Amino acid sequence: MQIAPLPKNEAARLSALKGLEILDTPEEEMFDEITKLASMICHAPISLVSLIDETRQWFKSHHGLKARETPRSLAFCSHAILGDELFIIPNAKSDNRFKNNPLVNGDPNVIFYAGIPLALDDQIKLGTLCVIDNKPRELNEEQMQMLRLLGKQTVRLLQMRKDRDKLEIEKKSAERATAAKRDFIAAISHDIRNPLNSLLGMSEMIKDQPITEVVHTYVDHIKNAGEVILNLVNDTIELSRLEENASVLNNEWFHLSQCLAVYDNFFKQETKRKKIEFHLKNEISETVFLLTDRRKLEKIIWNLTTNAVKFTHHGSVFCHVFLETKADENANLIIQIKDTGPGISPEIKDRLFQKYNEFLPEGCEISGSGLGLSIVKLSLEEMNGNIHVTSTLGEGSTFEVKIPIVWKRDELSSAKAMDEAKKAAHIPEFLNRKKVLIADDNELNRKVLKNYLRPLPFDITETNNGIETERILLSESFDIAFLDIEMPGKHGTEIAKSISAMKIHPILFACTGLCMPEEKQQILSSGFEYFMPKPYLKEELYAHLTEIAKIHP
């Protein structure tokens, strides 16, 4: 096998190719139509638009072939771009340049090849339009002429992409700015979540110790402050996703009382500290299930109630939830949050849902991010809902939310769901001892996780870097492994890829402060079964372990 030499103008060729900004872009119909037509004309099962960069040939279109790229050293197209005319190999098995090529002797069995160089300005050869068959053959004159014409059309399409108008350039600039903002938010989120994990986790550990009531109060204040910071981080991410239209509705069937039970307990504790009252009136039966975006609904109720509690210093906060049902399965979910706070002036009311509009009623010393109501408004727009505000200065405010939903009644499913929710709240029950690895370069993070796992029959091993983690996992047998993602030595996703490829491997938990949706998807796709964002939630951890205990008791 011979490897094609580099073209004399290789530097200029690569610069022109990169200038097209086409490498690693998704398939496009206009190029797929070219390859399909080339296959039909030449009666060839495979046709490609192949672009040659430094190390590979990458296929902008790959009709009849699943692969998107192959090494440049094996590419027939690397030879084709050295000339100006159609490059034809009737039988690769009898050609010294190719007969030992793995692409000839293995998949996709390239025996016949014909490629026309894709040339810019007759000098810059970007790649080829080629047809491939797995048997020796020739092309007739008409087929060769048609392949040349299709090659010219492919070049025109490439140039058309390059010569985008000003609007497209501005669009890309805006997208880059959005991406930069997203990266910044992701980085800040990660850097805040890691110390928050230690702060909230250690406060839980202190509360488990025999301490005085005064110290217990101090720890509660620390924990509450950490939760405020966490909510701010989550709100910033949520608002960013909504503004980018990157947020999508995730409708699911669920029982609203499961959400409201946690909500009710939390705000009763919060209002007790402020010496005001909190009342929840839920008129939706426990046998009724709703179909809507549960996470967004919880966020709406949570943000509105948080605001009401924050600005109310005397009296009470009242939450009323009910359905305006119709003849069929459609209904409006009504949520009313009423407080006895200072009220909202008309001029403030007009800009209440604007981003960063942090209004402070007279006498109020509490500040916030000014994001909560913006998130409520944008989320409601996604859910086709609306919100109405009534307020009287000195007497209080009422926020009424109306969201169209689908509902059904199912008594058996309701009972089962409530039973599952109760089970999830308890410590997981393992019948056999489990060997567990905790890998994190932060000692406090390891301590927090160990404390949550202490009641379980786990034999725990600890590591603090990626290289040692992979070595231990490859040499010893573990049942469960909790892996930090950004460890020194080796990235957690690299470790997960190698470990998950083993026939028998531990159940892998990704423990990380990288919590943007695209980051979570990328992490899980590397081989992790479970995703544990920092700061850790004990309830979420126990729910995952309960699920594991059912399968591996």
C-alpha positions in Angstrom: 0.0 0.0 0.0 1.2 3.5 -0.8 0.4 6.6 1.2 -0.3 9.6 -1.0 2.2 12.5 -0.8 1.0 15.9 0.4 0.0 18.4 -2.4 2.5 21.1 -3.0 0.0 23.7 -1.8 -1.1 21.8 1.3 -1.0 24.8 3.6 -3.2 26.9 1.3 -5.5 23.9 0.7 -6.1 23.3 4.4 -6.6 27.1 5.0 -9.3 27.2 2.3 -10.9 24.0 3.6 -11.1 25.4 7.1 -12.4 28.7 5.8 -15.5 26.9 4.5 -16.5 26.1 8.1 -18.0 22.8 6.9 -16.0 20.1 8.6 -18.0 18.2 11.2 -21.2 19.8 10.3 -24.5 17.8 10.1 -25.7 16.1 6.9 -27.4 18.5 4.4 -30.0 17.5 1.9 -28.4 19.4 -1.0 -25.2 17.4 -0.7 -27.1 14.1 -0.1 -29.0 14.6 -3.3 -25.7 14.9 -5.2 -24.3 11.6 -3.8 -27.6 9.8 -4.4 -27.7 11.0 -8.0 -24.0 10.0 -8.5 -24.8 6.5 -7.3 -27.8 6.2 -9.6 -25.9 7.4 -12.7 -22.9 5.2 -12.1 -24.8 2.2 -10.7 -22.6 2.3 -7.6 -23.7 1.3 -4.1 -21.6 4.0 -2.4 -21.1 7.7 -3.2 -19.3 10.3 -1.1 -18.5 13.9 -0.8 -15.1 13.5 0.8 -13.1 16.4 2.3 -9.4 15.9 3.2 -8.0 17.6 6.3 -4.7 17.0 8.0 -5.4 13.5 9.3 -8.6 12.2 7.8 -11.1 12.2 5.0 -14.4 13.4 6.3 -17.7 12.8 4.5 -20.0 15.7 4.2 -22.4 13.2 2.5 -22.1 9.4 2.7 -24.7 7.6 0.6 -24.5 3.9 1.2 -21.9 4.1 3.9 -22.4 4.5 7.7 -19.0 5.9 8.5 -18.5 9.7 8.6 -14.7 9.5 8.2 -11.6 7.3 7.7 -7.8 8.0 8.2 -6.3 10.1 5.4 -3.4 7.6 5.1 -6.0 5.0 3.8 -7.9 7.4 1.6 -8.2 6.9 -2.2 -9.3 10.5 -2.3 -5.8 11.5 -1.0 -4.4 10.3 -4.3 -7.3 11.8 -6.3 -6.6 15.4 -5.2 -3.1 15.2 -6.6 -4.5 15.5 -10.1 -7.0 17.5 -12.1 -9.0 14.8 -13.8 -11.2 12.0 -12.9 -9.2 9.4 -10.8 -10.3 5.9 -11.6 -9.2 2.5 -10.0 -10.9 -0.3 -11.9 -9.6 -3.0 -9.5 -7.9 -2.1 -6.3 -6.8 -5.6 -5.6 -4.5 -5.6 -8.7 -3.2 -2.1 -8.0 0.1 -1.9 -6.0 -1.0 1.4 -4.4 -4.1 -0.1 -2.8 -4.1 -3.9 -2.8 -3.0 -4.1 0.9 -5.2 -1.2 2.0 -7.5 -2.2 4.9 -10.4 -0.5 3.2 -9.9 -2.9 0.2 -9.5 -6.1 2.2 -12.1 -5.2 4.8 -15.2 -3.1 5.2 -16.4 -1.3 3.0 -14.4 -3.5 0.4 -13.4 -0.7 -2.0 -12.6 -2.6 -5.2 -13.7 0.0 -7.8 -13.2 3.7 -7.2 -13.8 6.8 -9.3 -13.3 10.3 -7.8 -13.4 13.8 -9.3 -11.4 16.4 -7.4 -13.4 19.3 -5.9 -11.3 22.2 -6.9 -11.6 25.9 -5.9 -10.0 28.2 -8.5 -8.7 25.1 -10.3 -5.8 24.8 -7.8 -7.2 24.2 -4.4 -8.4 20.6 -4.2 -10.6 20.2 -1.1 -11.5 16.6 -1.6 -13.6 14.6 -4.1 -17.0 13.5 -5.2 -16.5 9.8 -5.6 -18.4 6.6 -6.3 -17.3 3.1 -5.0 -18.2 -0.5 -5.8 -17.2 -3.8 -4.2 -16.4 -5.4 -7.6 -14.1 -4.6 -10.5 -15.7 -2.4 -13.2 -15.4 0.6 -15.5 -17.4 3.8 -16.2 -18.7 4.6 -19.7 -18.0 8.1 -21.2 -21.4 9.4 -20.4 -21.1 8.4 -16.7 -17.7 10.0 -16.5 -19.0 13.2 -18.0 -22.0 13.3 -15.6 -19.6 12.7 -12.6 -17.5 15.7 -13.7 -20.7 17.9 -13.9 -21.8 16.7 -10.5 -18.4 17.5 -9.2 -18.7 21.1 -10.5 -22.1 21.4 -8.9 -20.7 20.2 -5.6 -18.0 22.9 -5.7 -20.7 25.5 -6.3 -22.6 24.3 -3.3 -19.4 24.5 -1.2 -18.8 28.0 -2.4 -22.4 29.0 -1.7 -21.9 28.0 1.9 -18.7 30.0 2.1 -20.3 33.1 0.5 -23.0 33.5 3.1 -24.7 36.9 3.3 -24.2 39.4 6.1 -27.3 38.2 8.0 -25.8 34.7 8.3 -22.5 36.2 9.6 -24.3 38.3 12.2 -26.3 35.2 13.2 -23.1 33.3 13.8 -21.7 36.2 15.8 -24.8 36.2 18.0 -24.5 32.4 18.4 -20.9 32.7 19.4 -21.9 35.4 22.0 -24.6 33.1 23.3 -22.2 30.2 23.5 -19.6 32.3 25.4 -22.3 33.3 27.8 -23.4 29.7 28.2 -19.8 28.6 28.8 -19.3 31.4 31.4 -22.5 30.4 33.2 -21.4 26.7 33.1 -18.0 27.5 34.5 -19.4 29.7 37.3 -22.0 27.0 38.1 -19.3 24.4 38.4 -17.0 26.5 40.5 -19.8 27.4 42.9 -21.4 23.9 43.2 -18.2 22.3 44.4 -17.7 24.4 47.5 -21.5 24.4 48.1 -21.4 20.6 48.2 -19.0 20.8 51.1 -20.9 23.6 52.8 -24.3 22.0 52.7 -22.9 18.5 53.3 -20.8 19.5 56.3 -23.8 21.4 57.8 -25.8 18.2 57.6 -23.0 16.3 59.3 -22.8 18.9 62.1 -26.6 18.7 62.7 -26.2 14.9 63.3 -23.8 15.6 66.2 -24.9 16.3 69.8 -24.9 20.2 69.7 -26.7 22.9 71.6 -29.8 24.5 70.3 -27.9 27.8 69.6 -25.3 26.0 67.5 -28.1 24.1 65.8 -29.7 27.5 64.8 -26.3 28.8 63.5 -26.0 25.7 61.3 -29.5 26.1 60.0 -28.6 29.7 59.0 -25.5 28.4 57.2 -27.5 25.7 55.4 -30.2 28.2 54.4 -27.6 30.6 53.0 -26.0 27.8 51.0 -29.4 26.9 49.6 -30.0 30.5 48.6 -26.8 30.5 46.6 -27.7 27.2 45.0 -31.1 28.6 44.0 -29.4 31.6 42.5 -27.1 29.4 40.4 -30.0 27.3 39.3 -32.1 30.4 38.4 -29.2 31.8 36.3 -28.9 28.5 34.3 -32.7 28.3 33.9 -33.1 31.8 32.7 -30.2 31.3 30.2 -31.9 28.2 28.8 -35.2 29.9 28.5 -33.7 33.0 26.7 -31.9 30.8 24.2 -35.1 28.8 23.6 -32.9 25.8 24.5 -35.4 24.7 27.2 -37.9 22.1 26.0 -41.1 21.0 27.6 -40.9 17.6 29.2 -44.5 16.6 29.9 -45.1 13.6 32.2 -47.9 12.1 34.2 -47.5 12.8 37.9 -49.5 13.2 41.2 -49.3 16.9 42.3 -49.6 16.0 46.0 -46.1 14.4 45.8 -44.7 17.8 44.8 -46.7 19.8 47.2 -45.8 17.6 50.3 -42.1 18.7 50.1 -43.1 22.2 49.2 -45.5 22.5 52.2 -43.0 21.1 54.7 -40.2 23.5 53.5 -42.3 26.7 53.6 -43.8 25.8 57.0 -40.3 25.7 58.4 -39.3 28.9 56.6 -42.3 30.9 57.8 -42.0 29.5 61.3 -38.5 31.2 61.5 -40.1 34.5 60.3 -42.9 34.1 62.8 -45.6 34.2 60.1 -48.0 31.5 58.9 -48.1 29.4 55.8 -51.2 27.6 54.6 -51.6 25.2 51.7 -55.0 24.3 50.3 -54.9 21.6 47.6 -58.3 20.8 46.2 -57.0 18.3 43.7 -57.8 14.7 44.6 -55.0 12.2 45.3 -56.5 10.0 42.6 -56.0 12.7 39.9 -52.9 12.7 37.8 -51.7 15.7 35.7 -49.9 15.8 32.4 -47.5 18.8 32.1 -43.9 19.7 32.7 -43.4 18.8 36.4 -40.1 20.5 36.8 -41.2 23.8 35.4 -44.5 23.7 37.4 -42.5 23.1 40.6 -40.2 26.0 39.7 -43.2 28.4 39.1 -44.8 27.5 42.5 -41.5 27.6 44.3 -40.4 31.0 42.9 -43.8 32.7 43.6 -44.0 31.4 47.1 -40.3 32.3 47.9 -41.1 35.9 46.8 -44.2 36.0 48.9 -42.4 34.7 52.0 -39.5 37.0 51.5 -41.6 40.2 51.5 -44.1 39.2 54.2 -43.1 40.1 57.7 -46.4 39.9 59.4 -49.5 37.8 58.8 -49.4 34.9 56.4 -48.8 33.4 53.0 -51.6 31.3 51.5 -51.3 28.9 48.5 -54.5 27.6 46.9 -54.3 24.9 44.1 -57.4 23.6 42.2 -58.6 22.5 38.7 -61.0 24.3 36.5 -62.1 21.0 34.8 -63.9 20.8 31.5 -66.2 18.1 30.0 -63.2 16.1 28.7 -59.7 15.4 30.0 -58.6 19.0 29.4 -58.5 21.5 32.3 -56.9 24.6 33.7 -54.6 24.3 36.7 -55.1 27.3 38.9 -52.4 28.3 41.5 -53.0 31.3 43.7 -50.3 32.7 46.0 -51.6 35.3 48.4 -49.6 37.2 50.9 -50.1 40.0 53.5 -46.9 41.8 52.6 -46.4 45.5 51.7 -48.0 45.3 48.3 -46.8 46.4 44.9 -47.1 49.9 43.5 -48.6 50.3 40.0 -45.3 51.6 38.5 -43.4 48.5 39.8 -46.2 46.2 38.8 -45.8 47.2 35.1 -42.1 45.9 35.1 -42.5 43.1 37.6 -41.5 40.3 35.2 -38.5 42.0 33.6 -35.1 40.4 34.1 -33.0 41.7 37.0 -35.9 43.8 38.2 -35.2 43.5 41.8 -37.8 45.7 43.6 -37.6 46.4 47.3 -40.8 47.4 49.0 -40.5 50.1 51.7 -39.0 48.6 54.9 -37.8 45.5 53.2 -34.1 44.7 53.7 -33.9 41.4 51.8 -32.4 41.5 48.3 -32.4 38.8 45.6 -31.3 38.1 42.1 -34.3 39.6 40.3 -34.5 36.4 38.2 -37.3 34.4 39.8 -40.3 36.2 38.3 -38.6 36.4 34.9 -38.3 32.6 35.0 -41.9 32.3 36.0 -43.0 34.4 33.0 -40.9 32.7 30.4 -41.8 29.2 31.7 -45.5 30.1 31.5 -45.1 31.2 28.0 -43.6 27.8 27.1 -46.5 26.1 28.8 -49.2 28.3 27.2 -50.1 29.6 30.6 -50.5 33.1 32.0 -50.2 35.0 35.3 -52.4 37.8 36.8 -51.3 40.0 39.7 -53.5 42.0 42.0 -52.1 44.1 44.8 -53.0 46.8 47.3 -50.3 48.8 49.0 -50.1 48.1 52.7 -52.4 45.0 52.4 -50.6 42.4 50.2 -50.6 40.8 46.8 -52.1 37.9 45.0 -50.4 36.1 42.1 -52.8 33.8 40.1 -51.4 31.3 37.6 -53.5 29.5 35.0 -51.9 26.6 33.0 -53.8 24.4 30.5 -53.2 20.7 31.4 -54.5 17.2 30.7 -55.7 15.2 33.7 -56.9 11.7 34.5 -58.2 9.8 37.5 -56.5 6.5 38.5 -56.9 5.4 42.1 -54.7 2.3 41.8 -51.8 4.2 40.2 -52.2 6.9 42.8 -51.8 4.5 45.7 -48.8 2.9 44.0 -47.1 6.2 43.3 -47.6 7.3 46.9 -46.2 4.0 48.2 -43.2 4.3 45.9 -42.6 7.9 47.1 -42.6 6.7 50.8 -40.2 3.9 50.0 -37.8 6.3 48.2 -37.6 8.5 51.3 -36.2 5.7 53.5 -32.6 4.3 53.7 -32.0 1.8 50.9 -32.1 -1.8 52.0 -29.2 -4.0 50.8 -29.2 -7.6 51.8 -25.5 -8.1 51.0 -22.4 -6.0 51.7 -21.2 -3.9 48.7 -17.7 -2.9 47.8 -17.8 0.8 46.9 -15.3 3.3 45.5 -15.4 7.1 46.0 -13.1 9.0 43.7 -12.8 12.7 44.2 -9.8 15.0 44.5 -11.7 17.1 47.1 -11.5 15.6 50.6 -14.6 17.4 51.9 -16.6 16.1 49.0 -15.5 12.5 49.9 -16.4 13.1 53.5 -19.9 14.3 52.6 -20.6 11.3 50.4 -19.2 8.9 53.0 -21.5 10.4 55.6 -24.5 9.8 53.4 -23.4 6.2 52.8 -22.5 5.5 56.4 -25.8 3.8 57.3 -25.5 1.3 54.4 -23.6 -2.0 54.4 -20.8 -0.6 52.2 -17.0 -1.2 52.4 -15.7 2.0 51.0 -12.3 2.7 49.3 -11.2 6.2 48.5 -9.0 7.7 45.7 -8.2 11.3 44.9 -7.0 11.3 41.2 -8.0 9.8 37.9 -5.0 7.6 37.2 -5.2 5.8 40.5 -9.0 5.5 40.2 -8.7 3.7 36.8 -5.9 1.5 38.1 -8.0 0.4 41.1 -11.1 -0.2 39.0 -9.2 -2.3 36.5 -7.4 -4.4 39.1 -10.2 -4.8 41.7 -13.8 -5.7 41.7 -16.3 -3.1 42.9 -20.1 -3.1 43.0 -20.6 0.7 42.9 -18.2 3.5 42.0 -18.8 7.2 42.6 -16.5 9.2 40.2 -15.8 12.9 40.2 -15.6 14.1 36.6 -12.8 16.7 36.7 -10.1 14.9 38.6 -6.3 15.4 38.1 -4.6 12.8 36.0 -7.6 11.5 34.0 -11.0 12.8 33.3 -14.0 10.9 34.8 -15.6 10.4 31.4 -12.4 8.7 30.1 -12.4 6.4 33.0 -16.1 5.6 32.5 -15.6 4.8 28.8 -12.9 2.2 29.6 -14.6 0.7 32.6 -18.1 0.5 31.0 -16.6 -1.4 28.1 -15.7 -4.3 30.5 -18.1 -7.3 30.5 -18.4 -7.0 34.3 -18.1 -3.6 35.8 -19.4 -1.6 38.8 -22.5 0.6 38.6 -21.1 4.1 37.8 -22.2 7.3 39.4 -21.1 10.6 37.8 -20.5 13.1 40.7 -20.0 16.6 39.3 -20.7 20.3 39.4 -21.0 20.3 35.6 -24.8 20.5 35.4 -25.7 22.2 32.1 -28.1 19.9 30.2 -25.7 19.3 27.4 -22.9 18.5 29.9 -25.1 16.0 31.6 -26.0 14.3 28.3 -22.3 14.1 27.3 -21.3 12.7 30.7 -24.0 10.0 30.7 -23.2 9.0 27.2 -19.6 8.1 28.3 -20.8 5.1 30.2 -22.3 6.4 33.5 -25.6 4.9 34.7 -26.4 7.6 37.2 -25.8 11.4 37.4 -25.4 13.0 40.8 -25.1 16.8 40.6 -23.2 18.7 43.3 -24.3 19.7 45.9 -25.6 16.1 46.6 -29.2 15.6 47.7 -29.4 12.8 50.1 -33.0 12.0 49.0 -31.9 11.7 45.4 -28.9 9.5 46.3 -31.1 7.2 48.3 -33.7 7.0 45.5 -31.0 5.8 43.1 -29.5 3.3 45.6 -33.0 2.0 46.4 -33.5 1.3 42.7 -30.1 -0.5 42.6 -30.9 -2.5 45.7 -34.0 -4.0 44.0 -31.8 -5.4 41.2 -28.7 -6.1 43.2 -29.7 -6.8 46.8 
